[in-house]
């Protein structure tokens, strides 16, 4: 069937229906379609600029705490995920995700606990609704090899 389109363009819109052996039908539509694209900056880069072991008392010695100071470029993140893996970065040992509120400059401190001494691969991912960026580091905790 052919019918005039409802927009200001005088081109007709054509619909054709074709029988399908499976009992259904196919509808083909020709015409003009409109859409819009929003370009967002996203999180462009993440850097771990400092790693600091937190001194603990003997009563708290069962877990070692490390503070990671992280910066980023681009849009401000809304969440941070930390994956702790073996030194080859192949076997994941733990993953922690937290929401973050950053209002001005992308500079945040992330504190993570390690149950035993050793060498670990750390992946820190900052994300927002439209993007993610990752930084990795190898860290030795309490004299790990």
Backbone as a printed PyTorch tensor [residue, N CA C, xyz], in Angstrom:
tensor([[[  0.8490,  -1.1750,   0.0000],
         [  0.0000,   0.0000,   0.0000],
         [  0.8880,   1.2290,   0.0000]],

        [[  0.3930,   2.2940,  -0.5170],
         [  1.1290,   3.5520,  -0.5440],
         [  0.2670,   4.6280,   0.0660]],

        [[  0.8790,   5.4010,   1.0150],
         [  0.1330,   6.4730,   1.6770],
         [  1.0510,   7.6690,   1.8250]],

        [[  0.5130,   8.8660,   1.7680],
         [  1.3680,  10.0310,   1.9630],
         [  1.8570,  10.0960,   3.4050]],

        [[  3.1000,  10.5750,   3.6090],
         [  3.6500,  10.6480,   4.9590],
         [  3.0500,  11.8330,   5.6870]],

        [[  3.1320,  11.7870,   7.0270],
         [  2.5070,  12.8270,   7.8340],
         [  3.4310,  14.0220,   8.0610]],

        [[  4.7050,  13.9270,   7.6870],
         [  5.6010,  15.0660,   7.8860],
         [  5.5460,  15.9970,   6.6780]],

        [[  6.3750,  17.0200,   6.7040],
         [  6.3240,  18.0250,   5.6490],
         [  6.8910,  17.5170,   4.3260]],

        [[  7.5940,  16.4020,   4.3560],
         [  8.1290,  15.8320,   3.1240],
         [  6.9840,  15.1880,   2.3450]],

        [[  6.9230,  15.4390,   1.0690],
         [  5.8160,  14.9070,   0.2740],
         [  6.1080,  13.5180,  -0.2700]],

        [[  7.2500,  12.9050,   0.1220],
         [  7.5730,  11.5650,  -0.3540],
         [  6.6150,  10.5630,   0.2500]],

        [[  6.1390,   9.5990,  -0.5220],
         [  5.2300,   8.5870,   0.0380],
         [  5.9930,   7.5770,   0.8870]],

        [[  5.3100,   7.0190,   1.8790],
         [  5.8460,   5.9290,   2.6600],
         [  5.2180,   4.6570,   2.1350]],

        [[  6.0730,   3.6560,   1.8660],
         [  5.5960,   2.4320,   1.2400],
         [  5.7300,   1.2900,   2.2180]],

        [[  4.6710,   0.5420,   2.4130],
         [  4.7020,  -0.6770,   3.2050],
         [  4.2810,  -1.8120,   2.2990]],

        [[  5.0400,  -2.8880,   2.3200],
         [  4.6280,  -4.0520,   1.5550],
         [  4.6420,  -5.2520,   2.4860]],

        [[  3.6720,  -6.1050,   2.3510],
         [  3.5450,  -7.2930,   3.1790],
         [  3.7470,  -8.4970,   2.2870]],

        [[  4.5760,  -9.4210,   2.7440],
         [  4.9210, -10.5840,   1.9340],
         [  4.5970, -11.8350,   2.7370]],

        [[  4.0080, -12.8230,   2.1040],
         [  3.6890, -14.0740,   2.7920],
         [  4.9600, -14.8340,   3.1140]],

        [[  4.9400, -15.5080,   4.2560],
         [  6.0770, -16.2940,   4.7020],
         [  5.6050, -17.7320,   4.8550]],

        [[  6.3580, -18.7050,   4.3610],
         [  5.9310, -20.1060,   4.4820],
         [  5.7500, -20.5590,   5.9230]],

        [[  6.3830, -19.8710,   6.8890],
         [  6.2520, -20.2630,   8.2890],
         [  4.9490, -19.7660,   8.8990]],

        [[  4.1170, -19.1250,   8.1470],
         [  2.8490, -18.6470,   8.6600],
         [  2.8840, -17.1910,   9.0940]],

        [[  4.0400, -16.5760,   9.1510],
         [  4.1310, -15.1830,   9.5540],
         [  4.2370, -14.2990,   8.3190]],

        [[  4.6120, -13.0680,   8.5020],
         [  4.8070, -12.1810,   7.3720],
         [  5.9670, -11.2370,   7.6550]],

        [[  6.5150, -10.6410,   6.6250],
         [  7.5740,  -9.6500,   6.7370],
         [  7.0070,  -8.3050,   6.3480]],

        [[  7.4080,  -7.2740,   7.0580],
         [  6.9730,  -5.9260,   6.7150],
         [  8.2100,  -5.1160,   6.3480]],

        [[  8.1800,  -4.5490,   5.1780],
         [  9.2680,  -3.6990,   4.7160],
         [  8.7730,  -2.2610,   4.7120]],

        [[  9.5560,  -1.3620,   5.3130],
         [  9.1710,   0.0400,   5.3430],
         [ 10.3050,   0.8720,   4.7610]],

        [[  9.9410,   1.7610,   3.8900],
         [ 10.9160,   2.6770,   3.3100],
         [ 10.4980,   4.0880,   3.6590]],

        [[ 11.4620,   4.9350,   3.9420],
         [ 11.1330,   6.3190,   4.2600],
         [ 12.3020,   6.9780,   4.9560]],

        [[ 12.0150,   8.0780,   5.6100],
         [ 13.0530,   8.8340,   6.2930],
         [ 12.8990,   8.6600,   7.7930]],

        [[ 14.0450,   8.4620,   8.4670],
         [ 14.0450,   8.2770,   9.9080],
         [ 15.0200,   9.2640,  10.5210]],

        [[ 14.7430,   9.7300,  11.7030],
         [ 15.6210,  10.6780,  12.3770],
         [ 16.0630,  10.1370,  13.7190]],

        [[ 17.2450,  10.5170,  14.1230],
         [ 17.7760,  10.1120,  15.4150],
         [ 18.7930,  11.1520,  15.8430]],

        [[ 19.1790,  11.1120,  17.1100],
         [ 20.2130,  12.0250,  17.5750],
         [ 21.2780,  11.2410,  18.3230]],

        [[ 22.4780,  11.7650,  18.3220],
         [ 23.6030,  11.1360,  19.0060],
         [ 24.1730,  12.1430,  19.9900]],

        [[ 24.3400,  11.7240,  21.2370],
         [ 24.9760,  12.5630,  22.2490],
         [ 26.4020,  12.0740,  22.4470]],

        [[ 27.3660,  12.9500,  22.2980],
         [ 28.7680,  12.6040,  22.4990],
         [ 29.1470,  13.0240,  23.9120]],

        [[ 29.6660,  12.0670,  24.6930],
         [ 30.0690,  12.3460,  26.0620],
         [ 31.5760,  12.1560,  26.1720]],

        [[ 32.1860,  12.8850,  27.0860],
         [ 33.6390,  12.8340,  27.2280],
         [ 34.0950,  11.5220,  27.8410]],

        [[ 33.4750,  11.0790,  28.9090],
         [ 33.8640,   9.8380,  29.5640],
         [ 35.1180,   9.9930,  30.3980]],

        [[ 35.4730,   8.9300,  31.1000],
         [ 36.7010,   8.8950,  31.8970],
         [ 37.8150,   8.4750,  30.9550]],

        [[ 38.7970,   9.3400,  30.7740],
         [ 39.8140,   9.1150,  29.7570],
         [ 41.0360,   8.3650,  30.2750]],

        [[ 41.4010,   8.5740,  31.5310],
         [ 42.6460,   8.0110,  32.0390],
         [ 42.5760,   7.8830,  33.5450]],

        [[ 43.1820,   6.8160,  34.0880],
         [ 43.2810,   6.6050,  35.5340],
         [ 44.7470,   6.3510,  35.8640]],

        [[ 45.2330,   6.9760,  36.9230],
         [ 46.6130,   6.7720,  37.3670],
         [ 46.6480,   6.5340,  38.8670]],

        [[ 47.4170,   5.5370,  39.2880],
         [ 47.6940,   5.3190,  40.7040],
         [ 48.9720,   6.1010,  40.9870]],

        [[ 48.8520,   7.1860,  41.7640],
         [ 50.0190,   8.0380,  41.9620],
         [ 50.7490,   7.7570,  43.2660]],

        [[ 50.1130,   7.0130,  44.1830],
         [ 50.7790,   6.7080,  45.4490],
         [ 50.1420,   5.4780,  46.0760]],

        [[ 50.9810,   4.6330,  46.6940],
         [ 50.5160,   3.4870,  47.4780],
         [ 51.2010,   3.5680,  48.8250]],

        [[ 50.4320,   3.5570,  49.9230],
         [ 50.9830,   3.7230,  51.2600],
         [ 50.4440,   2.6310,  52.1650]],

        [[ 51.3550,   1.9020,  52.8360],
         [ 50.9410,   0.9170,  53.8390],
         [ 50.5580,   1.6550,  55.1090]],

        [[ 49.4690,   1.2570,  55.7200],
         [ 48.9880,   1.8670,  56.9550],
         [ 49.5560,   1.0720,  58.1210]],

        [[ 50.2360,   1.7680,  59.0410],
         [ 50.8170,   1.1060,  60.2100],
         [ 49.6960,   0.6730,  61.1450]],

        [[ 49.7760,  -0.5640,  61.5900],
         [ 48.7380,  -1.1290,  62.4440],
         [ 49.3290,  -1.4660,  63.8050]],

        [[ 48.4710,  -1.5270,  64.8250],
         [ 48.9140,  -2.0080,  66.1280],
         [ 48.9800,  -3.5300,  66.0750]],

        [[ 49.6190,  -4.1400,  67.0620],
         [ 49.7440,  -5.6030,  67.0580],
         [ 48.3840,  -6.2820,  67.1280]],

        [[ 47.4080,  -5.6680,  67.7870],
         [ 46.0700,  -6.2500,  67.8810],
         [ 45.3620,  -6.2720,  66.5290]],

        [[ 45.7420,  -5.3680,  65.6100],
         [ 45.0960,  -5.2740,  64.3040],
         [ 45.9250,  -5.9330,  63.2080]],

        [[ 46.9690,  -6.6520,  63.5820],
         [ 47.9470,  -7.1240,  62.6000],
         [ 47.4240,  -8.2150,  61.6680]],

        [[ 46.2210,  -8.7260,  61.8810],
         [ 45.7320,  -9.8010,  61.0260],
         [ 45.4820,  -9.3470,  59.5880]],

        [[ 45.1480,  -8.0850,  59.3560],
         [ 44.9550,  -7.5520,  58.0050],
         [ 45.9060,  -6.3840,  57.7840]],

        [[ 46.5220,  -6.3360,  56.6090],
         [ 47.3580,  -5.2010,  56.2390],
         [ 46.5180,  -4.2500,  55.4080]],

        [[ 46.5740,  -2.9550,  55.7110],
         [ 45.8230,  -1.9530,  54.9760],
         [ 46.7670,  -1.1560,  54.0820]],

        [[ 46.3130,  -0.8880,  52.8620],
         [ 47.0780,  -0.0790,  51.9170],
         [ 46.1430,   0.9810,  51.3520]],

        [[ 46.6160,   2.2290,  51.3440],
         [ 45.8890,   3.3250,  50.7140],
         [ 46.4420,   3.5550,  49.3140]],

        [[ 45.5520,   3.6180,  48.3290],
         [ 45.9100,   3.9200,  46.9450],
         [ 45.3630,   5.3040,  46.6180]],

        [[ 46.2310,   6.2160,  46.2090],
         [ 45.8020,   7.5410,  45.7810],
         [ 45.6960,   7.4980,  44.2620]],

        [[ 44.5050,   7.8280,  43.7600],
         [ 44.1900,   7.6540,  42.3410],
         [ 43.7170,   8.9870,  41.7640]],

        [[ 44.1840,   9.2970,  40.5580],
         [ 43.6940,  10.4680,  39.8240],
         [ 43.0980,  10.0050,  38.5080]],

        [[ 42.2860,  10.8640,  37.9000],
         [ 41.7500,  10.5380,  36.5860],
         [ 41.5690,  11.7960,  35.7640]],

        [[ 41.4400,  11.6160,  34.4660],
         [ 41.1900,  12.7050,  33.5250],
         [ 39.8410,  12.4560,  32.8620]],

        [[ 39.1690,  13.5170,  32.4790],
         [ 37.8750,  13.3870,  31.8120],
         [ 36.7460,  13.6070,  32.7990]],

        [[ 35.6490,  12.9000,  32.5790],
         [ 34.4910,  13.0790,  33.4620],
         [ 34.7550,  12.4530,  34.8300]],

        [[ 33.9700,  12.8480,  35.8230],
         [ 34.1580,  12.3780,  37.1930],
         [ 33.4740,  11.0280,  37.3930]],

        [[ 34.1550,  10.0810,  38.0420],
         [ 33.5690,   8.7530,  38.2460],
         [ 32.4830,   8.7540,  39.3110]],

        [[ 31.6210,   7.7580,  39.2240],
         [ 30.5800,   7.5690,  40.2340],
         [ 30.7840,   6.2840,  41.0270]],

        [[ 31.6860,   5.3990,  40.5510],
         [ 31.9870,   4.1840,  41.3000],
         [ 33.4200,   3.7570,  41.0550]],

        [[ 33.9490,   2.9930,  42.0190],
         [ 35.3110,   2.4740,  41.9230],
         [ 35.2700,   0.9960,  42.2780]],

        [[ 35.9590,   0.1780,  41.4750],
         [ 36.0800,  -1.2550,  41.7440],
         [ 37.5650,  -1.6060,  41.8340]],

        [[ 37.8980,  -2.4350,  42.8110],
         [ 39.2740,  -2.8980,  42.9890],
         [ 39.2760,  -4.4090,  42.9080]],

        [[ 40.0890,  -4.9410,  41.9950],
         [ 40.2540,  -6.3930,  41.8680],
         [ 41.6690,  -6.7320,  42.3210]],

        [[ 41.7760,  -7.6260,  43.3070],
         [ 43.0650,  -8.0980,  43.7990],
         [ 43.2880,  -9.4800,  43.2160]],

        [[ 44.4260,  -9.6440,  42.5360],
         [ 44.7350, -10.9160,  41.8730],
         [ 46.1140, -11.3970,  42.2910]],

        [[ 46.4690, -12.5940,  41.8210],
         [ 47.8110, -13.1280,  42.0420],
         [ 48.8230, -12.2720,  41.2650]],

        [[ 50.1370, -12.4600,  41.4840],
         [ 51.1320, -11.6090,  40.8290],
         [ 51.1120, -11.6520,  39.3000]],

        [[ 50.5300, -12.6810,  38.7130],
         [ 50.4590, -12.7550,  37.2470],
         [ 49.2260, -12.0370,  36.6970]],

        [[ 48.3710, -11.5440,  37.5790],
         [ 47.1040, -10.8790,  37.2280],
         [ 46.1280, -11.8310,  36.5430]],

        [[ 46.2670, -13.1290,  36.7470],
         [ 45.4190, -14.1160,  36.1000],
         [ 44.3290, -14.6680,  37.0160]],

        [[ 44.6330, -14.8600,  38.3070],
         [ 43.6860, -15.4860,  39.2320],
         [ 43.1960, -14.4350,  40.2280]],

        [[ 41.9070, -14.1010,  40.1450],
         [ 41.3270, -13.0850,  41.0130],
         [ 41.1130, -13.6460,  42.4140]],

        [[ 41.5210, -12.8700,  43.4270],
         [ 41.3420, -13.2770,  44.8180],
         [ 40.1560, -12.5660,  45.4550]],

        [[ 39.9260, -11.3110,  45.0970],
         [ 38.7820, -10.5790,  45.6460],
         [ 38.4470,  -9.3950,  44.7530]],

        [[ 37.1960,  -8.9370,  44.8840],
         [ 36.7390,  -7.7650,  44.1400],
         [ 35.8300,  -6.9570,  45.0570]],

        [[ 36.0870,  -5.6460,  45.1350],
         [ 35.2880,  -4.7510,  45.9600],
         [ 34.8950,  -3.5540,  45.1030]],

        [[ 33.5980,  -3.2190,  45.0950],
         [ 33.1090,  -2.0450,  44.3750],
         [ 32.3870,  -1.1260,  45.3590]],

        [[ 32.6330,   0.1690,  45.2110],
         [ 32.0140,   1.1580,  46.0780],
         [ 31.5790,   2.3570,  45.2490]],

        [[ 30.4530,   2.9830,  45.6150],
         [ 30.0990,   4.2640,  44.9740],
         [ 31.0190,   5.3560,  45.5210]],

        [[ 31.3220,   6.3560,  44.6910],
         [ 32.1200,   7.4980,  45.1310],
         [ 31.4190,   8.7810,  44.7270]],

        [[ 31.6340,   9.8140,  45.5190],
         [ 31.0930,  11.1350,  45.2070],
         [ 32.2800,  12.0830,  45.0760]],

        [[ 32.5370,  12.5290,  43.8580],
         [ 33.6130,  13.4770,  43.5850],
         [ 32.9580,  14.6920,  42.9450]],

        [[ 33.1780,  15.8510,  43.5250],
         [ 32.4650,  17.0220,  43.0450],
         [ 33.3260,  17.9840,  42.2340]],

        [[ 34.6500,  17.9240,  42.3960],
         [ 35.4730,  18.9350,  41.7370],
         [ 36.5990,  18.3020,  40.9380]],

        [[ 37.6390,  17.8530,  41.6180],
         [ 38.8240,  17.3090,  40.9710],
         [ 38.8540,  15.8060,  41.1950]],

        [[ 39.2810,  15.0730,  40.1950],
         [ 39.3260,  13.6120,  40.3120],
         [ 40.5950,  13.1980,  41.0490]],

        [[ 40.4950,  13.1540,  42.3620],
         [ 41.5800,  12.7090,  43.2340],
         [ 40.9190,  11.9880,  44.3930]],

        [[ 41.1850,  10.6870,  44.5310],
         [ 40.5540,   9.9470,  45.6130],
         [ 41.5130,   8.9530,  46.2220]],

        [[ 41.2600,   8.6110,  47.4810],
         [ 42.0560,   7.6300,  48.2080],
         [ 41.1940,   6.4030,  48.4430]],

        [[ 41.7280,   5.2520,  48.0720],
         [ 41.0160,   3.9840,  48.2100],
         [ 41.7960,   3.1220,  49.1910]],

        [[ 41.1560,   2.6820,  50.2640],
         [ 41.8060,   1.8330,  51.2670],
         [ 41.3370,   0.4000,  51.0720]],

        [[ 42.2960,  -0.5060,  50.9750],
         [ 41.9810,  -1.9270,  50.8060],
         [ 42.7740,  -2.7570,  51.8170]],

        [[ 42.1620,  -3.8540,  52.2700],
         [ 42.7770,  -4.7560,  53.2420],
         [ 43.3200,  -5.9930,  52.5320]],

        [[ 44.4770,  -6.4730,  53.0040],
         [ 45.1010,  -7.6900,  52.4910],
         [ 45.2700,  -8.6420,  53.6620]],

        [[ 44.7920,  -9.8790,  53.5030],
         [ 44.7600, -10.8290,  54.6140],
         [ 46.1220, -11.3870,  54.9760]],

        [[ 47.0300, -11.4720,  54.0170],
         [ 48.3360, -12.0540,  54.3110],
         [ 49.4180, -11.3760,  53.4800]],

        [[ 50.6730, -11.4790,  53.9260],
         [ 51.7660, -10.8850,  53.1600],
         [ 51.8800, -11.5480,  51.7920]],

        [[ 52.3880, -10.8010,  50.8290],
         [ 52.5750, -11.3630,  49.5040],
         [ 52.6380, -10.2910,  48.4440]],

        [[ 52.7810, -10.7380,  47.2090],
         [ 52.7810,  -9.8430,  46.0590],
         [ 51.4500,  -9.9950,  45.3460]],

        [[ 50.8280,  -8.8660,  45.0230],
         [ 49.5010,  -8.8670,  44.4330],
         [ 49.4650,  -7.9630,  43.2080]],

        [[ 48.5880,  -8.3090,  42.2790],
         [ 48.2590,  -7.4500,  41.1490],
         [ 46.9670,  -6.7290,  41.5170]],

        [[ 46.9750,  -5.3980,  41.3940],
         [ 45.8130,  -4.5780,  41.7370],
         [ 45.2750,  -3.9290,  40.4750]],

        [[ 43.9930,  -4.1050,  40.1920],
         [ 43.3180,  -3.4110,  39.0980],
         [ 42.2740,  -2.4870,  39.7200]],

        [[ 42.4120,  -1.1910,  39.4640],
         [ 41.4560,  -0.2070,  39.9630],
         [ 40.7110,   0.3530,  38.7620]],

        [[ 39.3850,   0.1910,  38.7690],
         [ 38.5350,   0.6630,  37.6810],
         [ 37.6340,   1.7770,  38.1970]],

        [[ 37.6790,   2.9210,  37.5260],
         [ 36.7590,   4.0130,  37.8090],
         [ 35.7130,   4.0280,  36.7150]],

        [[ 34.4510,   4.2140,  37.0940],
         [ 33.3840,   4.1890,  36.1010],
         [ 32.3220,   5.2310,  36.3730]],

        [[ 31.5860,   5.5570,  35.3150],
         [ 30.3800,   6.3720,  35.4290],
         [ 29.3280,   5.7260,  34.5380]],

        [[ 28.2370,   6.4300,  34.2500],
         [ 27.1590,   5.8420,  33.4570],
         [ 27.5610,   5.5280,  32.0250]],

        [[ 28.6100,   6.1630,  31.5200],
         [ 28.9420,   6.0160,  30.1020],
         [ 30.3290,   5.4680,  29.8240]],

        [[ 31.1970,   5.3370,  30.8420],
         [ 32.5670,   4.9160,  30.5450],
         [ 33.2240,   4.2600,  31.7460]],

        [[ 34.3620,   3.6230,  31.4610],
         [ 35.2050,   3.0340,  32.4920],
         [ 36.6550,   3.2210,  32.0780]],

        [[ 37.5360,   3.3310,  33.0790],
         [ 38.9700,   3.3810,  32.8110],
         [ 39.6710,   2.5940,  33.9060]],

        [[ 40.8110,   2.0020,  33.5720],
         [ 41.4930,   1.0440,  34.4370],
         [ 42.9430,   1.4380,  34.6390]],

        [[ 43.4440,   1.2200,  35.8660],
         [ 44.8690,   1.3370,  36.1650],
         [ 45.2710,   0.0660,  36.9080]],

        [[ 46.4800,  -0.4220,  36.6480],
         [ 46.9780,  -1.6400,  37.2930],
         [ 48.3150,  -1.3720,  37.9470]],

        [[ 48.5980,  -2.1290,  39.0020],
         [ 49.8850,  -2.0300,  39.6820],
         [ 50.2070,  -3.3690,  40.3320]],

        [[ 51.4850,  -3.6170,  40.5130],
         [ 51.9620,  -4.7810,  41.2480],
         [ 52.4300,  -4.2640,  42.5980]],

        [[ 51.9800,  -4.8690,  43.6890],
         [ 52.2970,  -4.3650,  45.0320],
         [ 52.7740,  -5.5050,  45.9080]],

        [[ 53.7620,  -5.1900,  46.7550],
         [ 54.2510,  -6.1280,  47.7510],
         [ 53.7270,  -5.6960,  49.1090]],

        [[ 53.0270,  -6.5750,  49.8020],
         [ 52.3940,  -6.2600,  51.0750],
         [ 53.1660,  -6.9310,  52.1970]],

        [[ 53.6140,  -6.1460,  53.1780],
         [ 54.3340,  -6.6520,  54.3600],
         [ 55.4910,  -7.5830,  54.0070]],

        [[ 56.3510,  -7.1610,  53.1090],
         [ 57.5430,  -7.9390,  52.7620],
         [ 57.2660,  -9.1360,  51.9020]],

        [[ 56.1800,  -9.1280,  51.1240],
         [ 55.9140, -10.2320,  50.2000],
         [ 57.0390, -10.3480,  49.1850]],

        [[ 57.1800, -11.5310,  48.6070],
         [ 58.2740, -11.7710,  47.6630],
         [ 58.1930, -10.8480,  46.4640]]])
